[in-house]
């Protein structure tokens, strides 16, 4: 991430402003403007409903659920495509690329999701569309980042369905730094966004590689040329088929007594759920499998831990032929969730797990496979940690730059 030729300084000369929507001081040379004075605020269109409006469609129609995927720019996969007949019959208005979308009705307002159009589009009427008109006073990208900082939920009308009037949005007051500073603020935040986007791509790539390795290593192993047919499918000739109960002693967890100052992790169906002063198992590795709730979820613990009563755990295992990290990856790969008994609350039982058949390579091969996969887990974890750090940094930088507490020279 490179932000070139920019210097920052802490602003000392701040003034109070009389504003219903700005709850902070701003620099002396900043102005305040109502949104309606510098931008046009419109509502989207009534959505086409007839099947004939989507036949051979080629124009994107953006709905509320599309706010998350606008950056991906994949029409066919993510967006409804409408035809000219729909545009003509419904008298739809086309909105220009770079228009800002804000939710104005429904629960989506509370999620604070906003987006910028990456292409000319038709937009549903649950969204407000903001188009900058006075480009000598307001930079479009600066406005977009300001709205990402601004809490729309503070404007919700107290009705059965959460909503915000267009007139209320038009009255929102925007702090206006000099135009060149607006552009520099937008440049800084865009640069951080691009860095986050690159890390996201790296995470997805690493996850694809790991998924491919799991498919290859957990079915074909390492360097095998001869295979055999078994009751669970084709496996390397040197592998055997065993029941999970043959290699693990499984037990149901027990209701924990959680303690904020506890010394031992408490695992539940969804993973670590807190701390306890007591432990129920002490082993180098422990498999934890969701019993109810997140039934079929698999976790790997170690050392002294407690396991909640909504999970099943391995009390002990046969260390002469079993490496538990390998079993962890294998059970994740087998997707135990799909085997849960379908009731009001889907459930995985001990009896099912004990009779569940799995392929078992020689011990050394198990260790090699688990080592390869855990290496990719570490890569993914490091990239996710980097993403979280960037997101925290972005949040702080937005707070400082968009309030003028820190200025871009």
C-alpha positions as CSV (number, residue, x, y, z in Angstrom):
1,X,0.0,0.0,0.0
2,X,1.6,3.2,-1.2
3,X,0.2,6.7,-0.5
4,X,2.6,9.0,-2.4
5,X,3.6,12.6,-1.8
6,X,1.1,13.2,1.1
7,X,1.9,14.7,4.5
8,X,-0.5,14.8,7.5
9,X,-0.7,17.1,10.4
10,X,-2.9,17.4,13.5
11,X,-5.4,20.3,13.2
12,X,-5.5,22.7,16.2
13,X,-7.9,25.3,14.9
14,X,-11.4,23.6,15.2
15,X,-14.7,25.4,15.4
16,X,-18.1,24.3,16.7
17,X,-20.9,24.1,14.1
18,X,-24.6,24.3,14.6
19,X,-25.8,21.2,12.9
20,X,-28.4,18.4,13.5
21,X,-26.3,15.8,11.7
22,X,-22.7,16.8,12.5
23,X,-21.7,16.0,16.1
24,X,-18.1,17.2,16.0
25,X,-15.9,20.3,15.5
26,X,-14.5,21.0,12.1
27,X,-11.5,23.0,10.9
28,X,-11.9,26.8,10.5
29,X,-11.6,26.7,6.7
30,X,-14.2,23.9,6.3
31,X,-17.8,24.8,5.3
32,X,-21.1,23.0,5.9
33,X,-23.6,22.4,3.2
34,X,-26.9,20.5,3.0
35,X,-26.8,17.6,0.6
36,X,-29.6,19.1,-1.5
37,X,-27.5,22.1,-2.2
38,X,-24.7,20.1,-3.8
39,X,-26.3,16.9,-5.0
40,X,-29.5,15.4,-6.4
41,X,-31.3,12.8,-4.3
42,X,-33.7,10.6,-6.0
43,X,-35.6,7.3,-5.4
44,X,-35.0,4.2,-7.4
45,X,-37.6,2.5,-9.6
46,X,-40.5,0.1,-9.0
47,X,-39.1,-3.4,-9.7
48,X,-40.3,-5.2,-12.8
49,X,-42.1,-8.4,-11.8
50,X,-43.3,-10.1,-15.0
51,X,-41.2,-13.0,-16.4
52,X,-41.3,-11.3,-19.9
53,X,-39.4,-8.4,-18.5
54,X,-36.3,-10.6,-17.9
55,X,-36.2,-12.5,-21.2
56,X,-32.9,-11.8,-23.0
57,X,-32.2,-9.1,-20.4
58,X,-29.1,-7.0,-20.8
59,X,-29.5,-4.0,-18.4
60,X,-28.6,-4.5,-14.8
61,X,-31.3,-3.9,-12.2
62,X,-29.8,-3.3,-8.7
63,X,-31.7,-4.5,-5.7
64,X,-31.0,-4.1,-2.0
65,X,-29.2,-7.5,-1.7
66,X,-26.7,-6.4,-4.4
67,X,-25.0,-3.7,-2.4
68,X,-22.4,-6.2,-1.2
69,X,-21.3,-7.3,-4.7
70,X,-21.3,-4.1,-6.8
71,X,-17.5,-4.1,-6.7
72,X,-17.3,-7.5,-8.3
73,X,-18.9,-6.2,-11.5
74,X,-20.3,-9.6,-12.5
75,X,-23.7,-9.0,-14.2
76,X,-24.9,-12.5,-14.9
77,X,-23.9,-14.0,-11.6
78,X,-25.1,-11.3,-9.3
79,X,-27.6,-8.9,-10.8
80,X,-31.0,-9.2,-12.4
81,X,-30.9,-8.3,-16.1
82,X,-34.0,-6.6,-17.6
83,X,-34.9,-5.9,-21.2
84,X,-36.0,-2.9,-23.1
85,X,-39.6,-3.9,-22.7
86,X,-39.3,-3.6,-18.9
87,X,-37.6,-0.2,-19.3
88,X,-40.3,1.0,-21.6
89,X,-43.4,-0.4,-19.8
90,X,-42.3,0.5,-16.3
91,X,-40.8,3.9,-17.4
92,X,-37.6,3.1,-15.6
93,X,-35.0,5.8,-14.9
94,X,-31.4,5.0,-15.6
95,X,-28.8,6.1,-13.0
96,X,-25.3,7.0,-14.0
97,X,-22.1,5.2,-13.0
98,X,-20.6,6.6,-9.7
99,X,-24.0,7.4,-8.3
100,X,-24.1,6.6,-4.5
101,X,-26.7,4.1,-3.3
102,X,-28.2,4.4,0.2
103,X,-30.9,2.1,1.7
104,X,-34.0,4.1,2.7
105,X,-36.5,1.4,3.7
106,X,-36.4,-2.1,5.3
107,X,-34.0,-3.6,7.8
108,X,-31.0,-3.0,5.4
109,X,-30.9,0.5,6.8
110,X,-29.6,-0.8,10.1
111,X,-26.8,-2.7,8.4
112,X,-25.4,0.6,7.2
113,X,-24.5,-0.8,3.8
114,X,-23.8,1.7,1.1
115,X,-22.4,1.3,-2.4
116,X,-21.3,3.2,-5.5
117,X,-22.5,2.2,-9.0
118,X,-19.7,0.7,-11.1
119,X,-21.8,1.1,-14.3
120,X,-25.0,2.8,-15.5
121,X,-27.9,0.9,-13.9
122,X,-31.5,0.8,-13.0
123,X,-32.1,0.8,-9.3
124,X,-34.9,-0.5,-7.0
125,X,-37.1,2.0,-5.1
126,X,-35.9,0.8,-1.7
127,X,-32.7,2.6,-2.4
128,X,-32.0,6.3,-2.5
129,X,-29.7,7.5,-5.3
130,X,-27.3,10.4,-4.8
131,X,-25.7,12.2,-7.8
132,X,-23.3,15.0,-7.2
133,X,-24.3,18.1,-9.1
134,X,-21.9,20.9,-7.9
135,X,-18.5,19.3,-8.7
136,X,-16.7,22.6,-7.9
137,X,-17.7,22.2,-4.2
138,X,-18.0,18.4,-3.7
139,X,-16.0,15.4,-4.8
140,X,-18.0,12.3,-5.5
141,X,-15.6,9.8,-3.8
142,X,-15.3,12.1,-0.8
143,X,-19.1,12.1,-0.4
144,X,-19.2,8.3,-0.7
145,X,-16.7,7.9,2.1
146,X,-18.5,10.4,4.2
147,X,-21.7,8.4,3.9
148,X,-19.8,5.3,4.8
149,X,-18.8,7.1,8.0
150,X,-22.3,8.6,8.6
151,X,-24.8,6.5,10.5
152,X,-28.0,6.5,8.4
153,X,-29.7,4.5,11.1
154,X,-29.8,7.7,13.2
155,X,-32.4,9.0,10.8
156,X,-34.9,6.1,10.9
157,X,-38.5,7.0,11.4
158,X,-40.2,5.1,14.2
159,X,-42.6,3.1,12.1
160,X,-43.4,-0.6,11.7
161,X,-41.0,-0.8,8.8
162,X,-37.7,1.1,9.2
163,X,-37.6,3.9,6.7
164,X,-36.0,7.3,5.9
165,X,-37.8,10.0,3.9
166,X,-35.9,11.4,0.8
167,X,-36.6,14.8,2.3
168,X,-34.6,13.8,5.4
169,X,-31.7,12.6,3.3
170,X,-31.7,15.8,1.4
171,X,-31.4,17.8,4.6
172,X,-28.2,15.9,5.8
173,X,-25.4,18.4,6.4
174,X,-22.0,17.6,4.9
175,X,-18.7,19.0,6.1
176,X,-16.9,20.4,3.0
177,X,-13.1,20.7,3.1
178,X,-11.5,22.6,0.2
179,X,-12.0,20.5,-3.0
180,X,-8.3,19.6,-3.3
181,X,-8.4,18.2,0.3
182,X,-11.6,16.3,-0.4
183,X,-9.8,14.6,-3.3
184,X,-6.7,13.8,-1.1
185,X,-8.9,12.3,1.6
186,X,-10.7,10.1,-0.9
187,X,-7.3,9.1,-2.4
188,X,-6.0,8.0,1.0
189,X,-9.2,5.9,1.8
190,X,-9.3,4.5,-1.7
191,X,-5.7,3.3,-1.4
192,X,-6.6,1.5,1.9
193,X,-9.7,0.0,0.3
194,X,-7.5,-1.3,-2.6
195,X,-5.1,-2.8,-0.1
196,X,-8.0,-4.6,1.6
197,X,-9.3,-5.8,-1.7
198,X,-5.9,-7.3,-2.6
199,X,-5.7,-9.1,0.7
200,X,-9.2,-10.4,0.1
201,X,-8.1,-11.8,-3.2
202,X,-5.1,-13.4,-1.6
203,X,-7.3,-15.0,1.0
204,X,-9.7,-16.4,-1.6
205,X,-6.8,-17.8,-3.6
206,X,-5.2,-19.4,-0.6
207,X,-8.6,-20.9,0.4
208,X,-9.0,-22.3,-3.2
209,X,-5.5,-23.9,-3.0
210,X,-6.2,-25.4,0.4
211,X,-9.6,-26.8,-0.9
212,X,-7.9,-28.4,-3.9
213,X,-5.2,-29.9,-1.7
214,X,-7.8,-31.3,0.6
215,X,-9.5,-33.0,-2.3
216,X,-6.3,-34.4,-3.6
217,X,-4.5,-35.4,-0.4
218,X,-7.5,-36.8,1.6
219,X,-8.6,-39.1,-1.3
220,X,-5.4,-40.0,-3.1
221,X,-2.7,-39.3,-0.5
222,X,0.9,-38.6,-1.4
223,X,2.6,-40.4,-4.2
224,X,0.3,-43.4,-4.5
225,X,0.0,-45.3,-7.8
226,X,-2.1,-48.3,-6.8
227,X,-5.7,-48.0,-5.5
228,X,-8.4,-50.3,-4.4
229,X,-12.2,-50.2,-4.3
230,X,-13.8,-50.1,-0.8
231,X,-17.2,-49.5,0.7
232,X,-16.4,-45.8,1.0
233,X,-14.9,-45.5,-2.5
234,X,-11.5,-45.8,-4.2
235,X,-8.6,-45.3,-1.8
236,X,-4.8,-45.9,-2.0
237,X,-3.9,-49.6,-1.6
238,X,-1.8,-49.0,1.5
239,X,-4.7,-47.3,3.3
240,X,-7.4,-49.0,5.4
241,X,-11.0,-48.3,6.2
242,X,-11.9,-47.9,9.9
243,X,-14.8,-46.8,12.0
244,X,-14.3,-43.6,13.9
245,X,-15.2,-45.5,17.1
246,X,-12.3,-47.9,16.5
247,X,-9.7,-45.1,16.9
248,X,-11.4,-42.5,19.1
249,X,-13.1,-42.8,22.5
250,X,-16.0,-40.3,22.1
251,X,-18.0,-38.7,24.9
252,X,-20.7,-36.0,25.1
253,X,-19.6,-32.7,26.7
254,X,-21.1,-31.3,29.9
255,X,-22.7,-28.0,30.8
256,X,-19.9,-25.6,31.6
257,X,-19.6,-23.1,34.4
258,X,-18.2,-20.1,32.5
259,X,-15.8,-17.7,34.2
260,X,-14.4,-14.4,32.8
261,X,-11.2,-15.1,34.8
262,X,-11.0,-18.8,33.9
263,X,-7.8,-20.5,32.8
264,X,-9.2,-23.1,30.4
265,X,-11.0,-22.6,27.0
266,X,-14.6,-23.9,26.8
267,X,-15.5,-25.4,23.4
268,X,-19.0,-25.6,22.1
269,X,-20.6,-26.6,18.8
270,X,-19.4,-23.3,17.3
271,X,-15.9,-23.4,18.7
272,X,-14.5,-21.5,21.7
273,X,-17.3,-20.0,23.7
274,X,-15.6,-18.7,26.8
275,X,-13.4,-19.7,29.8
276,X,-13.8,-21.9,32.8
277,X,-11.9,-22.6,36.0
278,X,-12.2,-26.4,35.3
279,X,-11.3,-28.7,32.4
280,X,-12.9,-31.9,31.2
281,X,-10.1,-33.3,29.1
282,X,-6.3,-33.0,28.9
283,X,-4.7,-34.2,25.7
284,X,-2.2,-33.0,23.1
285,X,-5.1,-32.9,20.7
286,X,-8.9,-33.1,21.1
287,X,-11.5,-33.4,18.3
288,X,-14.7,-31.4,19.1
289,X,-17.8,-32.1,17.0
290,X,-21.0,-30.1,17.2
291,X,-23.9,-32.3,18.5
292,X,-26.8,-29.8,18.4
293,X,-27.1,-26.3,17.2
294,X,-24.1,-26.2,14.8
295,X,-24.3,-29.9,14.4
296,X,-21.5,-31.5,12.4
297,X,-19.1,-28.5,12.9
298,X,-15.5,-29.8,13.7
299,X,-12.9,-28.1,15.8
300,X,-9.4,-29.1,17.1
301,X,-8.5,-28.3,20.6
302,X,-5.4,-29.0,22.7
303,X,-4.2,-29.2,26.3
304,X,-6.7,-28.7,29.1
305,X,-10.1,-27.7,27.9
306,X,-13.8,-28.0,28.8
307,X,-16.4,-29.2,26.2
308,X,-20.0,-28.0,26.4
309,X,-23.0,-30.4,26.3
310,X,-23.9,-29.3,22.8
311,X,-20.8,-31.0,21.5
312,X,-19.1,-34.4,21.4
313,X,-15.4,-34.8,22.0
314,X,-12.6,-37.3,21.8
315,X,-11.7,-38.3,25.3
316,X,-8.7,-40.3,24.0
317,X,-7.4,-41.8,20.8
318,X,-5.1,-44.6,19.5
319,X,-1.8,-42.8,19.1
320,X,-0.1,-45.8,17.5
321,X,-2.1,-45.4,14.3
322,X,-3.9,-42.1,14.5
323,X,-2.7,-38.5,14.2
324,X,-5.6,-36.3,15.3
325,X,-4.9,-33.2,13.2
326,X,-5.3,-35.5,10.1
327,X,-8.7,-36.7,11.5
328,X,-9.7,-33.1,12.0
329,X,-9.0,-32.2,8.3
330,X,-10.7,-35.4,7.1
331,X,-13.9,-34.8,9.1
332,X,-14.0,-31.2,7.8
333,X,-13.6,-32.5,4.3
334,X,-16.4,-35.1,4.9
335,X,-18.8,-32.3,5.7
336,X,-20.5,-34.0,8.8
337,X,-23.2,-31.3,8.8
338,X,-24.8,-33.0,5.8
339,X,-25.3,-36.2,7.9
340,X,-27.1,-34.4,10.8
341,X,-30.5,-35.9,11.6
342,X,-33.1,-33.5,10.3
343,X,-35.3,-32.5,13.2
344,X,-36.5,-29.2,14.6
345,X,-32.9,-29.0,15.9
346,X,-30.6,-31.0,13.6
347,X,-28.4,-33.4,15.6
348,X,-25.3,-35.6,15.3
349,X,-25.2,-38.5,17.6
350,X,-22.4,-40.5,19.2
351,X,-23.7,-43.8,17.7
352,X,-23.5,-42.3,14.2
353,X,-20.0,-41.0,14.7
354,X,-18.7,-44.3,16.2
355,X,-19.9,-46.2,13.2
356,X,-18.8,-43.5,10.6
357,X,-16.3,-45.1,8.3
358,X,-13.2,-43.2,7.2
359,X,-10.0,-43.9,5.2
360,X,-6.9,-44.2,7.4
361,X,-3.4,-43.8,5.9
362,X,-0.2,-45.0,7.7
363,X,0.6,-42.7,10.6
364,X,3.6,-40.9,8.9
365,X,1.5,-40.1,5.9
366,X,-1.3,-38.7,8.1
367,X,1.3,-36.4,9.7
368,X,2.6,-35.2,6.3
369,X,-0.9,-34.5,5.0
370,X,-1.9,-32.6,8.1
371,X,1.4,-30.6,8.0
372,X,0.7,-29.5,4.4
373,X,-2.9,-28.4,5.2
374,X,-2.0,-26.7,8.5
375,X,0.7,-24.7,6.6
376,X,-2.0,-23.3,4.4
377,X,-4.2,-22.6,7.4
378,X,-1.4,-20.5,8.8
379,X,-1.1,-18.6,5.5
380,X,-4.9,-17.9,5.5
381,X,-4.8,-16.9,9.2
382,X,-1.9,-14.4,8.6
383,X,-3.7,-12.9,5.6
384,X,-7.0,-12.5,7.6
385,X,-5.1,-10.9,10.5
386,X,-3.6,-8.4,7.9
387,X,-7.1,-7.7,6.6
388,X,-8.4,-7.1,10.1
389,X,-5.5,-4.7,10.8
390,X,-6.2,-2.8,7.6
391,X,-9.9,-2.5,8.4
392,X,-9.1,-1.2,11.9
393,X,-6.7,1.3,10.4
394,X,-9.2,2.4,7.8
395,X,-11.9,3.0,10.5
396,X,-9.5,5.1,12.5
397,X,-8.2,7.1,9.4
398,X,-11.8,7.8,8.3
399,X,-12.6,9.1,11.7
400,X,-9.6,11.4,11.8
401,X,-9.7,12.7,8.1
402,X,-13.5,13.1,7.8
403,X,-13.7,15.2,10.9
404,X,-10.7,17.3,10.2
405,X,-8.8,16.2,13.4
406,X,-6.0,15.3,11.1
407,X,-5.4,17.1,7.8
408,X,-3.8,16.2,4.5
409,X,-1.3,18.9,3.5
